[in-house]
Amino acid sequence: MAKSPLTELGALKQRSSSKWRRFAPDVLPMHVAEMDYDIADNIKELLLQKISASDIGYTGPVPEVAEGFVKFAKHRWGWQVDPKQVRLSTDVGVSAVEILRAVGNRGDSVVINSPVYSSFFDWIPEVGFEIVDVPLVEAGKTWELDLAGLEEAFKAGAKFYLICHPHNPLGKLFTEAELIAIADLAKKHDVLVISDEIHAPLTYADQKFVPYLSVSEAARETGVCITAASKSFNLAGLKASIIVTDSAAVVAKLSKLPAALHWRSGILGAFAMGEAFANSEQWLDDVIELNRKSRDLLTELLAKHVPTVKYWIPESGYLAWFDVSALNIGENPAAKILEEQRVAFVPGVDLGKQYGNFVRINFACHPESLERAVLALAAYNK
């Protein structure tokens, strides 16, 4: 690795994003999914060129987005994407909401698997749909999909399945066998699978990410992928994402998607996403290695300072899910830690109402930040 993407702590504190402005200056933010890294130099240069040329008008055709993603998916995952089936959108949340709105009707049911990204609990009610939770099942060193529960929910009439793959907050990669089983059930019960694959580029080098749409004909006939460069290339504020399909049947289902989705994305975000996917893999590999080192340090720190905290080692991404029940912190551990230790975690209940004794942490940060976060938990060792 040449120059490290890790940003100096002093510079981070000058940033104006939500991570650094949501809480008071004395609070260490370990909550929002944003990395403490500089963006890739080539992306930075592209953005500076656009600004210098005052090239910041409305978003027109940006074939670079599809071209970049096709190249990235083929090289990274061996997935051959049809560039004609890559559609620009604002962000994955808007994509999910607009897909539900275009395909379904108020009162339809959407299956999710808690614990899961907190926004899933907002997107679904936003369009008047009902949430059906089929929780993942804790199984030792991992959490497993409840396929029987999934089939029961599909059989009961659910029209959609919103899956987080790789999974937030667990960093779990669903296996090819699991994805094939999902696709078969979805085809059998006429369910549209919306696969949120935004964390996929951050899969660790010793692991294998399998795109949902790549596993079978049933998956292609039942699925739509929503993704972006925002999480993996640290571009969240630029507002651009993609919707990817791989069958005429699903394209037909999505025919009512508003054309304005394209125009509601930002021109800077679109070009930055195209550049990220096309030309930034070395930066990404460096970041993945940084995240691996941080993940391993987190594992060591927990074992040393709070061995009673349960932690599932992620296979992708930079988020970790802790069961802190052994610390007996109280009803809302994250709130108490914030108040008493001045460290901000994501409350477990944000990812599912039954997870009151859990917190989520972002470990794409400085080693000293990570140590302070773990010591905040250690303050409750009895």
C-alpha positions as CSV (number, residue, x, y, z in Angstrom):
1,M,0.0,0.0,0.0
2,A,1.4,3.4,-0.9
3,K,-0.3,6.4,0.7
4,S,-2.9,5.3,3.3
5,P,-6.5,6.5,2.7
6,L,-6.9,7.0,6.5
7,T,-7.6,10.7,7.2
8,E,-6.0,12.5,10.1
9,L,-8.3,12.7,13.2
10,G,-8.0,16.5,13.3
11,A,-9.1,16.8,9.7
12,L,-12.0,14.4,10.3
13,K,-13.4,16.7,13.0
14,Q,-13.6,19.5,10.5
15,R,-15.9,17.6,8.2
16,S,-19.5,18.8,8.0
17,S,-21.2,15.4,7.3
18,S,-23.8,14.0,9.7
19,K,-21.2,11.8,11.3
20,W,-19.3,14.8,12.6
21,R,-22.2,17.2,13.3
22,R,-25.0,15.1,14.7
23,F,-23.5,15.0,18.2
24,A,-21.6,17.4,20.4
25,P,-17.9,17.9,19.6
26,D,-16.8,15.8,22.6
27,V,-18.6,12.7,21.3
28,L,-16.8,10.0,19.4
29,P,-19.1,9.1,16.4
30,M,-19.0,5.3,15.8
31,H,-22.5,5.1,14.4
32,V,-23.2,6.1,10.8
33,A,-21.8,4.0,7.9
34,E,-19.2,6.4,6.6
35,M,-15.5,5.6,6.6
36,D,-12.7,7.8,8.1
37,Y,-10.9,7.7,4.8
38,D,-10.0,10.1,2.0
39,I,-11.7,9.3,-1.3
40,A,-9.7,7.9,-4.2
41,D,-7.4,10.5,-5.9
42,N,-8.8,9.8,-9.4
43,I,-12.4,10.5,-8.1
44,K,-11.3,13.6,-6.3
45,E,-9.6,14.9,-9.5
46,L,-12.7,14.2,-11.6
47,L,-14.9,16.1,-9.2
48,L,-12.4,19.0,-9.1
49,Q,-12.4,19.1,-12.9
50,K,-16.2,19.2,-13.0
51,I,-16.4,22.0,-10.5
52,S,-13.6,24.0,-12.2
53,A,-15.4,23.8,-15.5
54,S,-18.7,24.7,-13.9
55,D,-20.0,21.4,-15.2
56,I,-22.6,20.9,-12.5
57,G,-25.9,21.2,-14.4
58,Y,-28.8,18.7,-14.6
59,T,-27.9,15.0,-15.0
60,G,-28.0,14.0,-18.6
61,P,-27.0,10.7,-20.2
62,V,-24.1,9.2,-18.2
63,P,-23.2,5.9,-20.0
64,E,-20.0,5.8,-17.9
65,V,-22.1,4.5,-15.0
66,A,-23.3,1.4,-16.7
67,E,-19.9,0.9,-18.4
68,G,-18.1,1.2,-15.1
69,F,-20.4,-1.2,-13.2
70,V,-20.4,-3.8,-16.0
71,K,-16.6,-3.8,-15.9
72,F,-16.5,-3.9,-12.1
73,A,-19.1,-6.7,-11.7
74,K,-17.3,-8.9,-14.4
75,H,-13.9,-8.5,-12.9
76,R,-14.9,-8.6,-9.2
77,W,-17.6,-11.2,-9.2
78,G,-17.6,-12.9,-12.7
79,W,-21.1,-11.4,-13.2
80,Q,-22.0,-10.4,-16.7
81,V,-24.3,-7.4,-16.5
82,D,-26.3,-6.1,-19.4
83,P,-25.5,-2.3,-19.6
84,K,-29.0,-1.7,-21.0
85,Q,-30.5,-3.0,-17.7
86,V,-28.6,-0.5,-15.5
87,R,-30.7,2.4,-14.5
88,L,-29.6,5.6,-12.6
89,S,-31.4,6.5,-9.4
90,T,-30.9,8.9,-6.5
91,D,-29.9,6.5,-3.7
92,V,-30.7,2.9,-2.7
93,G,-33.5,4.2,-0.3
94,V,-35.2,6.1,-3.1
95,S,-34.8,3.0,-5.4
96,A,-36.4,0.7,-2.9
97,V,-39.3,3.0,-2.2
98,E,-40.0,3.7,-5.9
99,I,-39.8,0.0,-6.8
100,L,-42.3,-0.8,-4.1
101,R,-44.5,2.0,-5.3
102,A,-44.3,1.1,-8.9
103,V,-44.9,-2.6,-8.5
104,G,-47.1,-3.0,-5.5
105,N,-50.2,-1.6,-3.8
106,R,-50.9,-0.1,-0.4
107,G,-51.2,-2.8,2.2
108,D,-48.9,-5.2,0.4
109,S,-46.4,-7.1,2.7
110,V,-42.6,-6.8,2.5
111,V,-40.4,-9.5,4.1
112,I,-37.2,-8.4,5.9
113,N,-34.7,-10.2,8.1
114,S,-33.9,-8.4,11.4
115,P,-31.6,-7.4,12.8
116,V,-31.3,-5.2,9.7
117,Y,-30.4,-1.7,8.4
118,S,-32.7,0.7,10.3
119,S,-33.9,2.5,7.2
120,F,-35.7,-0.7,6.0
121,F,-38.2,0.1,8.8
122,D,-38.8,3.5,7.3
123,W,-38.9,2.8,3.6
124,I,-41.7,0.2,3.8
125,P,-44.2,2.3,5.8
126,E,-43.4,5.3,3.6
127,V,-45.4,3.7,0.8
128,G,-48.1,2.3,3.1
129,F,-46.8,-1.3,3.0
130,E,-46.6,-3.8,5.8
131,I,-43.4,-5.2,7.3
132,V,-43.2,-9.0,7.8
133,D,-40.1,-9.8,9.9
134,V,-38.5,-13.2,9.5
135,P,-35.5,-12.7,11.8
136,L,-32.2,-14.3,11.2
137,V,-31.4,-17.1,13.6
138,E,-28.3,-16.9,15.8
139,A,-26.2,-20.0,15.2
140,G,-22.9,-19.9,17.0
141,K,-20.3,-18.0,14.9
142,T,-22.9,-16.8,12.4
143,W,-26.6,-16.0,12.0
144,E,-28.6,-18.1,9.6
145,L,-31.5,-17.5,7.2
146,D,-34.8,-19.0,8.4
147,L,-35.9,-20.5,5.0
148,A,-38.9,-22.2,6.5
149,G,-40.1,-18.9,8.0
150,L,-39.4,-17.2,4.7
151,E,-41.5,-19.7,2.8
152,E,-44.3,-19.3,5.4
153,A,-44.3,-15.5,4.9
154,F,-44.3,-15.9,1.1
155,K,-47.1,-18.4,1.2
156,A,-49.1,-16.1,3.4
157,G,-49.1,-13.5,0.6
158,A,-46.0,-11.3,0.9
159,K,-45.3,-9.6,-2.4
160,F,-41.8,-8.4,-1.8
161,Y,-38.6,-9.6,-0.1
162,L,-36.1,-6.8,0.8
163,I,-32.8,-8.5,1.5
164,C,-29.6,-6.9,2.7
165,H,-26.7,-8.7,1.0
166,P,-24.1,-8.4,2.3
167,H,-26.0,-8.0,5.6
168,N,-26.0,-4.9,7.6
169,P,-25.2,-5.1,10.6
170,L,-23.7,-8.6,10.6
171,G,-21.5,-8.4,7.5
172,K,-22.8,-11.8,6.6
173,L,-22.6,-13.0,3.0
174,F,-25.5,-15.1,1.9
175,T,-24.2,-18.3,0.2
176,E,-25.0,-19.3,-3.4
177,A,-27.1,-22.2,-2.0
178,E,-29.1,-19.8,0.2
179,L,-29.6,-17.4,-2.7
180,I,-30.7,-20.2,-5.0
181,A,-33.2,-21.4,-2.3
182,I,-34.5,-17.8,-2.0
183,A,-35.0,-17.5,-5.8
184,D,-36.8,-20.8,-6.0
185,L,-39.2,-19.8,-3.2
186,A,-39.7,-16.3,-4.8
187,K,-40.5,-17.9,-8.2
188,K,-42.9,-20.4,-6.6
189,H,-44.8,-17.7,-4.7
190,D,-44.5,-14.8,-7.2
191,V,-42.4,-12.6,-4.9
192,L,-40.2,-9.8,-6.1
193,V,-36.7,-9.9,-4.4
194,I,-35.1,-6.5,-3.9
195,S,-31.5,-7.2,-3.2
196,D,-29.7,-4.3,-1.5
197,E,-26.1,-5.0,-2.4
198,I,-24.5,-1.7,-1.5
199,H,-21.8,-3.2,0.8
200,A,-20.8,-5.9,-1.7
201,P,-17.6,-4.2,-3.0
202,L,-16.2,-4.2,0.6
203,T,-16.1,-8.0,0.8
204,Y,-12.9,-9.3,2.3
205,A,-10.2,-10.8,0.1
206,D,-10.6,-14.3,1.6
207,Q,-14.4,-14.3,1.1
208,K,-16.7,-14.6,-1.9
209,F,-19.7,-12.3,-2.7
210,V,-22.3,-13.8,-5.0
211,P,-24.7,-11.4,-6.6
212,Y,-28.3,-12.5,-6.3
213,L,-29.1,-12.0,-10.0
214,S,-26.2,-14.3,-11.0
215,V,-27.2,-17.5,-9.2
216,S,-30.0,-18.9,-11.4
217,E,-32.7,-18.2,-14.0
218,A,-35.2,-18.1,-11.2
219,A,-33.2,-15.3,-9.5
220,R,-33.0,-13.3,-12.8
221,E,-36.8,-13.7,-13.2
222,T,-37.6,-12.6,-9.6
223,G,-34.9,-10.2,-8.6
224,V,-33.7,-6.6,-8.9
225,C,-30.4,-5.3,-7.5
226,I,-30.1,-1.9,-5.9
227,T,-26.6,-0.6,-5.2
228,A,-24.2,2.3,-5.3
229,A,-20.6,3.4,-4.8
230,S,-21.6,5.4,-1.8
231,K,-20.7,3.0,1.1
232,S,-17.7,1.4,-0.5
233,F,-16.1,4.5,-2.1
234,N,-17.2,7.0,0.6
235,L,-19.4,9.0,-1.7
236,A,-22.7,9.0,0.2
237,G,-23.3,12.8,-0.1
238,L,-23.2,12.8,-3.9
239,K,-26.5,11.1,-4.3
240,A,-26.4,8.6,-7.1
241,S,-27.1,4.9,-7.3
242,I,-28.2,2.2,-9.7
243,I,-31.0,-0.3,-10.2
244,V,-29.9,-3.4,-12.0
245,T,-32.2,-6.1,-13.6
246,D,-31.5,-9.1,-15.7
247,S,-34.8,-10.2,-17.3
248,A,-37.5,-8.8,-19.5
249,A,-40.1,-10.0,-17.0
250,V,-38.6,-7.8,-14.2
251,V,-38.1,-4.9,-16.6
252,A,-41.8,-5.1,-17.4
253,K,-42.7,-5.1,-13.7
254,L,-40.7,-2.0,-13.2
255,S,-42.2,-0.2,-16.1
256,K,-44.0,2.3,-13.8
257,L,-40.8,3.5,-12.3
258,P,-40.7,7.3,-12.7
259,A,-38.4,8.6,-15.4
260,A,-37.5,11.3,-13.0
261,L,-35.4,8.9,-11.0
262,H,-32.6,9.6,-13.4
263,W,-32.9,13.4,-13.1
264,R,-33.1,13.3,-9.3
265,S,-29.6,11.9,-9.1
266,G,-26.7,14.3,-8.9
267,I,-24.4,14.8,-11.9
268,L,-21.3,14.7,-9.7
269,G,-22.5,11.6,-8.0
270,A,-23.2,9.8,-11.3
271,F,-19.8,10.6,-12.8
272,A,-18.0,9.8,-9.5
273,M,-19.8,6.4,-9.3
274,G,-18.8,5.6,-12.9
275,E,-15.2,6.5,-12.1
276,A,-15.3,4.5,-8.9
277,F,-16.5,1.3,-10.5
278,A,-14.3,1.7,-13.6
279,N,-11.0,2.9,-12.3
280,S,-10.7,2.7,-8.5
281,E,-10.1,-1.0,-7.6
282,Q,-6.6,-0.4,-6.2
283,W,-7.9,2.2,-3.8
284,L,-10.8,-0.2,-2.9
285,D,-8.3,-3.1,-2.2
286,D,-6.3,-0.8,0.0
287,V,-9.4,0.2,2.0
288,I,-10.5,-3.5,2.3
289,E,-7.1,-4.3,3.8
290,L,-7.4,-1.3,6.2
291,N,-10.8,-2.6,7.2
292,R,-9.5,-6.1,7.8
293,K,-6.8,-4.7,10.1
294,S,-9.3,-2.7,11.9
295,R,-11.6,-5.7,12.2
296,D,-8.8,-7.8,13.6
297,L,-7.8,-5.1,16.1
298,L,-11.4,-4.9,17.2
299,T,-11.4,-8.6,17.8
300,E,-8.3,-8.3,19.9
301,L,-9.5,-5.3,21.9
302,L,-12.8,-7.0,22.7
303,A,-11.1,-10.2,23.8
304,K,-8.8,-8.2,26.1
305,H,-11.2,-5.7,27.6
306,V,-14.7,-7.0,27.3
307,P,-14.6,-10.8,26.5
308,T,-18.2,-11.2,27.6
309,V,-19.5,-9.1,24.7
310,K,-20.6,-11.3,21.9
311,Y,-19.4,-10.4,18.4
312,W,-19.8,-12.0,15.0
313,I,-16.8,-11.4,12.8
314,P,-18.0,-9.8,9.5
315,E,-17.2,-11.3,6.1
316,S,-17.8,-7.9,4.4
317,G,-18.0,-4.3,5.2
318,Y,-17.0,-2.3,8.3
319,L,-19.9,-2.7,10.6
320,A,-20.0,-4.9,13.7
321,W,-23.0,-6.2,15.8
322,F,-22.5,-6.6,19.5
323,D,-24.6,-8.4,22.1
324,V,-23.8,-6.4,25.3
325,S,-26.4,-8.1,27.5
326,A,-23.7,-9.5,29.8
327,L,-22.6,-6.0,30.7
328,N,-26.0,-5.2,32.2
329,I,-25.8,-1.6,31.0
330,G,-29.6,-1.0,31.2
331,E,-32.6,-0.7,29.0
332,N,-31.0,1.4,26.3
333,P,-27.2,0.6,26.3
334,A,-26.4,3.0,23.4
335,A,-28.1,5.9,25.1
336,K,-26.3,5.3,28.4
337,I,-22.9,4.9,26.7
338,L,-23.5,8.1,24.8
339,E,-24.4,10.0,28.0
340,E,-21.8,8.6,30.2
341,Q,-18.9,7.7,27.9
342,R,-19.4,10.2,25.1
343,V,-19.3,7.5,22.4
344,A,-22.1,7.1,19.9
345,F,-23.2,3.6,18.8
346,V,-26.3,2.7,16.9
347,P,-29.0,1.4,19.3
348,G,-29.9,-2.3,18.6
349,V,-33.6,-1.4,18.7
350,D,-33.1,0.7,15.6
351,L,-32.4,-2.6,13.7
352,G,-35.3,-4.5,15.2
353,K,-37.4,-4.0,18.3
354,Q,-36.2,-7.2,20.0
355,Y,-32.5,-6.2,20.1
356,G,-32.5,-3.9,23.1
357,N,-29.3,-5.4,24.4
358,F,-27.4,-4.9,21.2
359,V,-25.4,-2.1,19.6
360,R,-23.9,-1.5,16.1
361,I,-20.4,-0.1,15.7
362,N,-18.5,1.3,12.6
363,F,-14.9,0.2,12.7
364,A,-13.6,1.9,9.6
365,C,-11.8,4.4,11.7
366,H,-8.5,5.2,13.5
367,P,-7.1,2.6,15.9
368,E,-7.3,5.1,18.8
369,S,-11.0,5.7,18.0
370,L,-11.6,1.9,18.1
371,E,-9.8,1.5,21.4
372,R,-11.8,4.4,23.0
373,A,-15.0,2.8,21.8
374,V,-14.1,-0.6,23.3
375,L,-13.0,1.0,26.5
376,A,-16.4,2.7,26.7
377,L,-17.9,-0.7,26.8
378,A,-15.3,-1.9,29.3
379,A,-16.4,0.8,31.7
380,Y,-19.4,-1.4,32.4
381,N,-17.4,-4.6,33.3
382,K,-18.5,-5.8,36.7
